[in-house]
């Protein structure tokens, strides 16, 4: 809620020095630690309140709701530990640092969601099959409603921090606070309905629905956590920024085969930069190093620029490329090409080499066949070909 943003920003400024510098790794870590510790303190207080209410009323759903807070407490502890580990420097055994611990945390959180869902489902089914009366008093639902307000405020605060630093781990923790609010509403509804209609089993039915919702969310959070660990594709925006940054260096004509590895606390980036061969080997090397330096300054981590010399095309070579470009229109899978080279084996026989990009929906199992078909078509339609060779860019290169 935007109305809370000035308040949230003020609280963050009390605890985090230079809190606006969200691109700084240390500031980002402090955001995660603050989100975790605030959650731990608030959850402990809410657990004590709900456990007291549950024991006093004899409500299984309220007690289960209180115990479910312990899974949120564990999530917040994991959040603190993961950011603490992320802050540790690289070692000989972990040369890329510990940044991916931020992706491990949501996976562990998803496990807790599954466990909580199963536990609540078990308690709810028991209440449906063997319902018992709950000791109800007028203030009970209002006190529980007050805990929802606290939880929602906490969730909005943590969500605000997670969005500022684009942290999936913090945002997952914030989502848990919202889930708790939904669950508490369901518990209140069950208590009120059970009391006024003398149907205590309603509390159990509500519990089953909430448990199913928790299992569903656990699946989604687990799926979202696994993708970065397996190797997540960089965003289109990041690829475009890398391309524009590299092309801003004098001498770099174009960029292709960008590969990005995200280690949480750092990136490793490799790319091919096209530089006119007129500059010569020494100057091309200097241009590539300037490009690497600019990208390191912008994105951090390590960068490797592979230089691809651009040949000056004679009219004869340009004519061959124009025919090749026309020929590619018959291959719907091909989206682009680069590193096109014509190598003379003799005055009568030539060799064509190029790198090819294909559509994202083309499986890698078809790459070899596409390359063979393209080579065959080139031999048929372009005269004086000794042979051609085409390399299809893998899916992880852009």
C-alpha positions as CSV (number, residue, x, y, z in Angstrom):
1,X,0.0,0.0,0.0
2,X,1.4,3.3,-1.1
3,X,0.1,5.1,1.9
4,X,2.6,3.2,4.1
5,X,5.6,3.9,1.8
6,X,6.8,7.1,3.6
7,X,6.5,5.3,7.0
8,X,8.3,2.2,5.7
9,X,11.0,4.3,4.2
10,X,11.5,6.2,7.5
11,X,11.9,2.9,9.5
12,X,14.4,1.6,7.0
13,X,16.4,4.8,7.2
14,X,16.8,4.3,11.0
15,X,18.4,0.9,10.6
16,X,20.2,1.0,7.2
17,X,22.9,3.6,6.5
18,X,22.9,4.7,2.8
19,X,19.6,2.8,2.4
20,X,18.9,4.4,-1.1
21,X,22.1,2.8,-2.6
22,X,20.2,-0.4,-3.3
23,X,22.8,-1.5,-6.0
24,X,25.4,-1.9,-3.3
25,X,25.8,-5.5,-2.2
26,X,26.3,-4.6,1.5
27,X,23.2,-2.4,1.6
28,X,21.2,-5.2,-0.1
29,X,22.4,-7.7,2.6
30,X,21.3,-5.2,5.3
31,X,17.8,-5.1,3.8
32,X,17.6,-8.9,4.0
33,X,18.8,-9.0,7.6
34,X,16.4,-6.2,8.7
35,X,13.4,-8.0,7.0
36,X,14.4,-11.2,8.8
37,X,14.9,-9.8,12.3
38,X,11.7,-7.6,12.2
39,X,9.7,-10.7,11.2
40,X,11.3,-12.9,13.9
41,X,10.4,-10.4,16.7
42,X,6.9,-9.8,15.4
43,X,6.1,-13.5,14.9
44,X,7.3,-14.5,18.3
45,X,5.0,-11.9,19.9
46,X,2.0,-13.1,17.7
47,X,2.8,-16.7,18.5
48,X,2.5,-16.1,22.3
49,X,-0.8,-14.2,21.8
50,X,-2.3,-16.9,19.6
51,X,-1.2,-19.8,21.7
52,X,-2.7,-18.2,24.8
53,X,-6.0,-17.6,23.0
54,X,-6.0,-21.2,21.6
55,X,-5.4,-22.8,24.9
56,X,-7.9,-20.6,26.7
57,X,-10.6,-21.3,24.1
58,X,-9.8,-24.9,23.4
59,X,-9.9,-24.2,19.7
60,X,-7.8,-26.6,17.6
61,X,-7.8,-24.2,14.7
62,X,-6.4,-21.3,16.8
63,X,-3.7,-23.6,18.3
64,X,-2.9,-24.9,14.8
65,X,-2.8,-21.3,13.5
66,X,-0.3,-20.5,16.3
67,X,1.9,-23.4,15.5
68,X,1.8,-22.4,11.8
69,X,3.5,-19.2,12.9
70,X,6.5,-21.3,13.9
71,X,7.0,-22.2,10.2
72,X,7.0,-18.5,9.5
73,X,9.5,-18.0,12.3
74,X,11.7,-20.7,10.7
75,X,11.3,-18.9,7.3
76,X,12.5,-15.7,8.9
77,X,15.4,-17.4,10.6
78,X,16.4,-18.9,7.3
79,X,16.2,-15.5,5.6
80,X,18.6,-14.0,8.2
81,X,21.0,-16.9,7.9
82,X,20.9,-16.9,4.1
83,X,21.8,-13.2,3.9
84,X,24.4,-13.6,6.6
85,X,26.0,-16.4,4.6
86,X,25.7,-14.3,1.4
87,X,27.7,-11.6,3.1
88,X,30.7,-14.0,3.6
89,X,33.6,-13.4,1.2
90,X,34.6,-15.9,-1.5
91,X,36.9,-18.8,-0.4
92,X,39.1,-21.2,-2.3
93,X,36.2,-23.8,-2.3
94,X,33.5,-21.2,-3.2
95,X,35.3,-18.8,-5.5
96,X,32.1,-17.2,-6.8
97,X,31.0,-16.3,-3.3
98,X,27.8,-17.4,-1.4
99,X,25.2,-15.3,-3.2
100,X,23.1,-18.2,-4.4
101,X,22.2,-19.0,-0.8
102,X,19.5,-16.3,-1.4
103,X,17.9,-18.7,-3.9
104,X,18.3,-21.7,-1.5
105,X,16.2,-19.9,1.2
106,X,12.9,-19.8,-0.8
107,X,13.3,-23.5,-1.5
108,X,13.6,-24.3,2.2
109,X,10.6,-22.0,2.8
110,X,8.6,-24.0,0.3
111,X,9.2,-27.2,2.3
112,X,7.9,-25.5,5.5
113,X,4.8,-24.5,3.6
114,X,4.2,-28.1,2.6
115,X,4.8,-29.3,6.1
116,X,2.4,-26.7,7.6
117,X,-0.3,-27.5,5.0
118,X,-0.1,-31.2,5.9
119,X,-0.2,-30.5,9.6
120,X,-3.2,-28.2,9.4
121,X,-5.0,-30.6,7.1
122,X,-4.6,-33.4,9.7
123,X,-6.0,-31.2,12.5
124,X,-8.8,-29.9,10.3
125,X,-9.9,-33.4,9.3
126,X,-9.9,-34.5,13.0
127,X,-12.2,-31.5,13.8
128,X,-14.6,-32.5,11.0
129,X,-14.8,-36.2,12.0
130,X,-14.9,-35.6,15.8
131,X,-16.0,-32.0,16.4
132,X,-15.8,-30.5,19.8
133,X,-17.3,-27.3,21.2
134,X,-15.0,-24.3,21.5
135,X,-15.0,-22.0,24.5
136,X,-16.1,-18.8,22.8
137,X,-16.1,-15.3,24.1
138,X,-17.0,-12.0,22.4
139,X,-13.5,-10.5,22.4
140,X,-11.9,-13.6,20.9
141,X,-12.5,-12.9,17.1
142,X,-11.6,-9.2,17.7
143,X,-8.2,-10.0,19.2
144,X,-7.5,-12.4,16.3
145,X,-8.6,-9.6,13.9
146,X,-6.0,-7.3,15.5
147,X,-3.3,-9.9,14.9
148,X,-4.3,-9.8,11.2
149,X,-3.8,-6.0,11.1
150,X,-0.3,-6.5,12.6
151,X,0.5,-9.3,10.2
152,X,-0.6,-7.3,7.2
153,X,1.4,-4.3,8.3
154,X,4.5,-6.5,8.7
155,X,3.9,-8.1,5.3
156,X,3.6,-4.8,3.5
157,X,6.8,-3.6,5.2
158,X,8.8,-6.7,4.2
159,X,7.3,-6.6,0.7
160,X,8.4,-3.0,0.4
161,X,12.0,-3.9,1.2
162,X,11.9,-6.9,-1.1
163,X,10.7,-4.9,-4.1
164,X,13.4,-2.2,-3.4
165,X,16.2,-4.7,-3.7
166,X,14.5,-7.1,-6.1
167,X,15.0,-10.0,-3.7
168,X,12.9,-13.2,-4.3
169,X,13.8,-14.4,-0.8
170,X,12.5,-11.3,0.9
171,X,9.3,-11.2,-1.3
172,X,8.6,-14.9,-0.5
173,X,8.9,-14.1,3.2
174,X,6.4,-11.2,2.7
175,X,4.0,-13.5,0.9
176,X,4.0,-15.8,4.0
177,X,2.8,-12.9,6.2
178,X,-0.1,-12.4,3.8
179,X,-0.9,-16.1,3.8
180,X,-1.1,-16.0,7.6
181,X,-3.6,-13.1,7.4
182,X,-5.8,-15.2,5.1
183,X,-5.6,-18.2,7.4
184,X,-6.5,-16.1,10.4
185,X,-9.6,-14.8,8.7
186,X,-10.6,-18.3,7.9
187,X,-10.1,-19.3,11.5
188,X,-12.2,-16.3,12.7
189,X,-15.0,-17.3,10.2
190,X,-14.9,-20.8,11.5
191,X,-15.1,-19.8,15.2
192,X,-18.0,-17.3,14.6
193,X,-20.0,-19.8,12.4
194,X,-19.4,-22.6,14.8
195,X,-20.6,-20.5,17.8
196,X,-23.7,-19.0,16.2
197,X,-24.9,-22.0,14.3
198,X,-23.6,-24.6,16.8
199,X,-21.6,-26.3,14.1
200,X,-18.0,-26.6,15.3
201,X,-17.1,-28.8,12.3
202,X,-17.2,-25.7,10.1
203,X,-13.9,-24.7,11.7
204,X,-12.5,-28.0,10.3
205,X,-13.8,-27.5,6.8
206,X,-12.2,-24.0,6.7
207,X,-9.0,-25.6,7.9
208,X,-9.0,-28.1,5.0
209,X,-9.4,-25.3,2.4
210,X,-6.6,-23.3,4.0
211,X,-4.3,-26.4,4.0
212,X,-4.9,-27.0,0.3
213,X,-4.1,-23.3,-0.4
214,X,-0.8,-23.7,1.5
215,X,0.2,-26.8,-0.4
216,X,-0.5,-25.0,-3.7
217,X,1.6,-22.0,-2.6
218,X,4.4,-24.3,-1.4
219,X,4.5,-25.8,-4.9
220,X,4.7,-22.4,-6.6
221,X,7.4,-21.1,-4.2
222,X,9.5,-24.2,-4.7
223,X,9.2,-24.0,-8.5
224,X,10.3,-20.3,-8.4
225,X,13.2,-21.1,-6.2
226,X,14.5,-24.0,-8.3
227,X,14.8,-22.1,-11.6
228,X,17.6,-19.7,-10.5
229,X,19.5,-22.7,-9.0
230,X,19.3,-24.6,-12.3
231,X,20.4,-21.5,-14.2
232,X,17.9,-18.8,-15.0
233,X,17.9,-17.0,-18.3
234,X,18.9,-13.3,-17.9
235,X,16.1,-10.8,-18.6
236,X,15.8,-9.2,-22.0
237,X,16.4,-5.9,-20.4
238,X,19.8,-7.1,-19.0
239,X,20.8,-8.5,-22.4
240,X,19.9,-5.2,-24.1
241,X,21.9,-3.2,-21.5
242,X,25.0,-5.5,-22.0
243,X,24.7,-5.1,-25.7
244,X,24.3,-1.3,-25.5
245,X,27.2,-0.9,-23.0
246,X,29.5,-3.0,-25.2
247,X,28.6,-1.1,-28.4
248,X,29.2,2.2,-26.6
249,X,33.0,1.4,-26.8
250,X,34.6,3.0,-29.9
251,X,35.5,0.2,-32.3
252,X,32.8,-2.3,-31.3
253,X,30.4,-2.6,-34.2
254,X,28.1,-5.4,-32.9
255,X,27.7,-8.0,-30.1
256,X,26.5,-11.5,-30.1
257,X,26.6,-14.8,-28.1
258,X,26.1,-13.1,-24.7
259,X,26.3,-15.6,-21.8
260,X,25.4,-14.6,-18.3
261,X,26.0,-16.6,-15.1
262,X,24.2,-15.2,-12.0
263,X,25.8,-16.2,-8.7
264,X,23.6,-14.0,-6.6
265,X,26.5,-11.8,-5.3
266,X,28.2,-11.4,-8.7
267,X,27.9,-12.0,-12.5
268,X,30.2,-13.7,-14.9
269,X,29.6,-12.5,-18.5
270,X,31.1,-13.6,-21.7
271,X,30.3,-12.2,-25.2
272,X,31.6,-11.9,-28.7
273,X,32.4,-8.4,-29.9
274,X,32.7,-7.6,-33.6
275,X,35.6,-5.3,-34.4
276,X,36.8,-4.2,-37.9
277,X,40.0,-6.1,-38.7
278,X,41.6,-2.9,-39.9
279,X,42.5,-2.1,-36.3
280,X,45.0,-5.0,-36.1
281,X,45.5,-7.6,-33.3
282,X,47.0,-5.2,-30.7
283,X,44.4,-2.5,-31.0
284,X,41.6,-5.0,-31.2
285,X,42.8,-6.4,-27.9
286,X,42.8,-2.9,-26.4
287,X,39.3,-2.3,-27.5
288,X,38.1,-5.7,-26.0
289,X,39.8,-4.8,-22.7
290,X,38.1,-1.4,-22.6
291,X,34.8,-3.2,-23.3
292,X,35.5,-5.7,-20.4
293,X,36.3,-2.8,-18.1
294,X,33.1,-0.9,-18.9
295,X,30.9,-4.0,-18.4
296,X,32.7,-4.8,-15.1
297,X,32.0,-1.3,-13.9
298,X,28.3,-1.5,-14.9
299,X,27.4,-5.0,-13.8
300,X,30.2,-6.1,-11.4
301,X,31.8,-9.6,-11.4
302,X,34.0,-10.8,-14.3
303,X,33.7,-10.2,-18.0
304,X,35.4,-11.9,-21.0
305,X,35.2,-10.4,-24.5
306,X,36.0,-12.6,-27.4
307,X,37.0,-10.6,-30.5
308,X,35.5,-11.4,-33.9
309,X,37.3,-9.5,-36.7
310,X,35.0,-7.9,-39.3
311,X,36.4,-8.3,-42.8
312,X,35.9,-5.5,-45.3
313,X,33.6,-7.0,-47.9
314,X,34.6,-6.8,-51.5
315,X,31.8,-6.6,-54.1
316,X,32.2,-10.3,-54.8
317,X,31.9,-11.3,-51.1
318,X,29.0,-8.9,-50.6
319,X,27.2,-10.6,-53.6
320,X,27.7,-14.0,-52.0
321,X,26.3,-12.7,-48.6
322,X,23.3,-11.2,-50.4
323,X,22.5,-14.6,-52.0
324,X,23.0,-16.3,-48.6
325,X,20.7,-13.8,-46.9
326,X,18.0,-14.4,-49.6
327,X,18.4,-18.2,-49.2
328,X,17.8,-17.9,-45.4
329,X,14.2,-16.7,-46.1
330,X,13.4,-20.4,-46.8
331,X,14.3,-21.4,-43.3
332,X,11.6,-20.2,-40.9
333,X,13.5,-21.4,-37.9
334,X,16.4,-19.1,-38.5
335,X,16.1,-15.6,-37.0
336,X,19.5,-14.1,-37.5
337,X,23.1,-14.8,-38.5
338,X,26.5,-13.3,-37.7
339,X,30.2,-13.9,-38.2
340,X,29.6,-14.5,-41.9
341,X,32.9,-15.2,-43.6
342,X,33.9,-16.2,-47.1
343,X,37.2,-18.0,-47.3
344,X,38.8,-18.6,-50.7
345,X,40.2,-22.1,-51.2
346,X,41.0,-21.2,-54.8
347,X,39.8,-18.6,-57.3
348,X,37.1,-21.0,-58.3
349,X,36.1,-22.7,-55.0
350,X,35.1,-20.8,-51.8
351,X,34.2,-21.7,-48.3
352,X,31.3,-20.1,-46.3
353,X,31.3,-20.1,-42.5
354,X,28.6,-18.4,-40.3
355,X,27.0,-18.5,-36.9
356,X,23.2,-19.0,-36.9
357,X,20.5,-18.0,-34.4
358,X,17.2,-20.0,-34.4
359,X,13.8,-19.4,-32.7
360,X,13.5,-20.1,-28.9
361,X,10.9,-22.8,-29.6
362,X,13.3,-24.9,-31.8
363,X,14.7,-27.9,-29.7
364,X,18.4,-28.4,-29.6
365,X,17.9,-31.9,-31.0
366,X,17.0,-30.3,-34.4
367,X,20.1,-28.1,-34.5
368,X,22.3,-30.6,-36.5
369,X,19.6,-31.3,-39.0
370,X,18.9,-27.6,-39.6
371,X,22.7,-27.0,-40.1
372,X,22.9,-29.9,-42.6
373,X,19.8,-28.7,-44.5
374,X,21.3,-25.2,-44.7
375,X,24.7,-26.5,-45.9
376,X,22.9,-28.6,-48.6
377,X,20.9,-25.6,-49.8
378,X,24.0,-23.4,-50.0
379,X,25.8,-26.0,-52.1
380,X,22.8,-26.2,-54.5
381,X,22.2,-22.5,-54.9
382,X,25.5,-20.7,-54.5
383,X,28.1,-21.4,-57.2
384,X,31.7,-22.5,-56.6
385,X,31.1,-23.7,-53.0
386,X,33.8,-26.1,-51.8
387,X,31.9,-26.5,-48.6
388,X,30.0,-24.5,-45.9
389,X,29.9,-24.8,-42.1
390,X,27.3,-23.3,-39.8
391,X,27.3,-23.2,-36.0
392,X,23.9,-22.7,-34.3
393,X,24.1,-20.6,-31.2
394,X,23.0,-22.5,-28.1
395,X,20.0,-21.5,-26.1
396,X,22.0,-20.0,-23.2
397,X,23.7,-17.5,-25.6
398,X,22.0,-14.3,-26.8
